[in-house]
Amino acid sequence: MPPLARMTAKLFRFGGHPYAHQKAACRLQVEKVCLLYEKLWQPVLTSIFAGGLLVAALWTIVSALLLMGWLAALILVSILRLRLAYRYHHASANNQKNPDWLLWFSQSAFLAGCVWGAASILFFSPEYAKQTTILTIVMAGIAAGGVTTLSSVWWVAILFVMPILLPLPIQFLLYGGQLSSQMCLLVLLFMGLILVTSRRLSHIIHDNIALRVEMASREALLQESEDRYQSIYLHSPLGGLHLDSQGVITNCNDKLLEILGGTRDQLLGYCMLDHRADQKVATAVADALEKGTGYYEGTFYLPRHDQGTPLRSFFNAVRTASDHKIGGIAIIEDFTEQKRSEAIIYRQAYYDALTDLPNRRLFIDSLNRLSDEKLLKTGLIVFLDMDRFKLINDSLGHAAGDDLLIQVARRLEQCKGETGMAARLSGDEFVLLALFETANSSIAEQQVQDFMQRLEQILAGAYRLENRWLKVTPSIGYTCFETEHCDAPEMLKQADIAMYQAKAEGRNQMKRYQPWMRKAVKENFTQPGSSQQDV
């Protein structure tokens, strides 16, 4: 057994527990079967193509009926294999663990091998040296290809290869003659090489899969250990806190807050080595950070608290694997929800509660950071407003209006790309940022036009509101810029002006910002009796 295989087999014992070893072996087998079915269509279609070439090459010397019958059988078996692969890929994860999948695959592979092997018997014509050579080369190629795709389970590769190659040497041997004998020997040598290669590939694939499964198992065990620690820390009847190397409290659990009767803000960021802190506590913390352990017993006073709490604390240093002290812990209480609270606060500050899109603040911050990028890019800002949104809101109700905004948000997320951003500014106003990895004006212009066309198509579909499909159109304005010279307020203003120009021209329009639009919008708002259209 190869060293890696022995190592993984040893690791799979998991301390000698038979169930764990069996579970790991089962997972290893499932991974091998998955590898057999993965992208099976590629070798199957290649096989059909090779069969077609073989038929074409032998068309003049073999009966057309025989050739087409064989090709039909090959196609039928190929369809059967593809259908099997389709069912496997659409099966549930638990169903894919069924050992019958390997049995069915091996049977289909053997059947395919038999069809190819039949060609060696039906089409063997040594009097036609050129065609016989082509037949031999095709059989060798199909066998070699099968080895590369089926060797994750060695015996499956053998079931496929042997029916293909075995008839050839028999045919050469039966035909007789020196050249036929030599060809028989060459095919047998090739068959032996194929078997050895398949076995070696099987070992390599086995070791790689075993190592991957082992790493996944180790990660699961590590996560389980981490979960246990968190559970103990969170639900411990004792208080607990974390310190950094400067003695600053970086974390604490709820039990400690309960014991001290204080708030998290009073503890987090508090330096226990500060000259204003309790000097006995400071001594215990310093002992822990310098010597490894520290102890304090007494009445502890929170900052700006008149009432103290009697307690005792055991401080210990936290070290890295190289024995470098990086902080400390104190046994007093449970784990905190601070990070979750920070995430909620951040979400509330930077994201829209209804659509879950970034809000104006986050969008502008992102625009302002574009000028710091070293790579020059072309940027596109799209400002859109849903036509007659107020009418929909008033006639169908606020719930329908909210539903429409959510659907628009989801469609915008489809367009933004990996580096872009979609945001809701207010009401039914949305803004979209797209970045293109080029500063070439002609290329960027084409990319912008393609992007806008795709955006228009996505937004053009009907919306499902109150159990009915309604056509709701947007008025869209957009502007382009270079990230090196991104002026966030100006870019937003340009896109906004272009959107109002689109709305002024009858809604359901898409306009690119032009300098003259600024004056036109200004004149529109300053005309006597002018009023903003229903949006």
HUKA-V292151 format. One record per backbone hydrogen bond with DSSP energy under -1.0 kcal/mol. CO is the residue of the C=O (numbers start at 1). NH is the residue of the N-H. If there is no record, write none. Layout:
co	nh
CO	NH
CO	NH
This chain:
co	nh
2	6
3	7
4	8
5	9
6	10
7	11
8	12
10	13
11	14
13	17
17	21
18	22
19	23
20	24
21	25
22	26
23	27
24	28
25	29
26	30
27	31
28	32
29	33
30	34
31	35
32	36
33	37
34	38
37	40
39	42
40	44
41	45
42	46
43	47
44	48
45	49
46	50
47	51
48	52
49	53
50	54
51	55
52	56
53	57
54	58
58	61
58	62
63	67
64	68
65	69
66	70
67	71
68	72
69	73
70	74
71	75
72	76
73	77
74	78
75	79
76	80
77	81
78	82
79	83
80	84
81	85
82	86
83	87
84	88
85	89
86	90
88	91
92	96
95	98
98	101
99	103
100	104
101	105
102	106
103	107
104	108
105	109
106	110
107	111
108	112
109	113
110	114
111	115
112	116
113	117
114	118
117	121
118	122
119	123
125	128
128	132
129	133
130	134
131	135
132	136
133	137
134	138
135	139
136	140
137	141
138	142
139	143
140	144
141	145
142	146
143	147
144	148
145	149
146	150
147	151
150	153
153	157
154	158
155	159
156	160
157	161
158	162
161	165
162	166
166	170
167	171
168	172
169	173
170	174
171	175
172	176
177	181
178	182
179	183
180	184
181	185
182	186
183	187
184	188
185	189
186	190
187	191
188	192
189	193
190	194
191	195
192	196
193	197
194	198
195	199
196	200
197	201
198	202
199	203
200	204
201	205
202	206
203	207
204	208
205	209
206	210
207	211
208	212
209	213
210	214
211	215
212	216
213	217
214	218
215	219
216	220
217	221
218	222
219	223
220	224
221	225
222	226
223	227
224	228
225	229
226	230
227	231
228	232
229	233
230	234
231	235
239	332
239	333
240	253
241	330
242	250
242	251
243	328
244	247
247	272
248	244
249	269
251	242
253	257
254	258
255	259
256	260
257	261
264	268
267	270
270	249
271	274
274	277
278	282
279	283
280	284
281	285
282	286
283	287
284	288
285	289
286	290
287	291
287	292
292	317
294	315
296	313
298	311
300	309
302	305
309	300
311	298
313	296
314	331
315	294
316	329
318	326
320	323
324	320
327	318
328	243
329	316
330	241
330	332
332	239
332	240
335	254
337	341
338	342
339	343
340	344
341	345
342	346
343	347
344	348
345	349
346	350
347	351
350	359
352	356
357	352
358	424
359	363
360	364
361	365
362	366
363	367
364	368
365	369
367	370
369	372
370	373
377	483
378	436
379	481
380	434
381	479
382	432
383	477
384	430
385	475
386	389
388	392
389	393
390	394
391	395
392	396
397	401
398	402
399	403
400	404
401	405
402	406
403	407
404	408
405	409
406	410
407	411
408	412
409	413
412	415
412	416
421	433
423	431
426	429
428	386
429	425
429	426
430	384
431	423
432	382
433	421
434	380
436	378
436	438
440	444
441	445
442	446
443	447
444	448
445	449
446	450
447	451
448	452
449	453
450	454
451	455
452	456
453	457
454	458
455	459
456	460
463	470
468	465
470	463
473	387
475	385
476	511
477	383
478	513
479	381
481	379
482	485
483	486
487	491
488	492
489	493
490	494
491	495
492	496
493	497
494	498
495	499
496	500
497	501
498	502
499	503
500	504
501	505
503	506
509	476
511	478
514	517
515	518
516	520
517	521
518	522
519	523
520	524
521	525
522	526
527	530
535	389
